């Protein structure tokens, strides 16, 4: 009987700690990476705003060369969509252009379907920087209660940061050809 009571107290304490962490854990995550590209802002922007070209420099497209991709809408327009479905590393989802500003910035929305459902927003920007181009890639998401608890023990910056840096290096290589 003492063992059962002790077990109940331990599980209750664990549940309370879990709930407490859920209330204090951050619910928002943002990340930004930039790179200087020796090409015109127009050239870099063209490689950003056509999501067919995004697939060419995306760090995740190399994780599953056999992934299935499809596109909807016209490049460089609001509503242009890139859909993918691949292995466990790539998952399934879609990216759509939600806003365009001044021919330098596209805002996008991500809808991840597998391996877990989530949504995120971000932007891709190409701006003049002393005769070259500063390319910026941002990502912002919100976590639910359960996800925020797990994010307390995971380093999203570390997990995604190197992917964004590799993607920008790929964009640089493509844009400087």
Buried (B, 14 or more C-beta within 10 A) or exposed (E): EEEEEEEEEEEEEEEEEEEEBBEEBEBEBEBBBBBEBEBBBEBBBBBBBBBEBBBEBBBBBEBBEEBEBEBEBEBBEEEBBBBBBBEEEBBBBBBBBBEBEEEBBBBBBBBBBEEEEBEBBBBBBBBEEEEBBBBBBBBBBBBEEEBBBEBEEEEBEEEBBEBBBBBBBBBBEBBEE
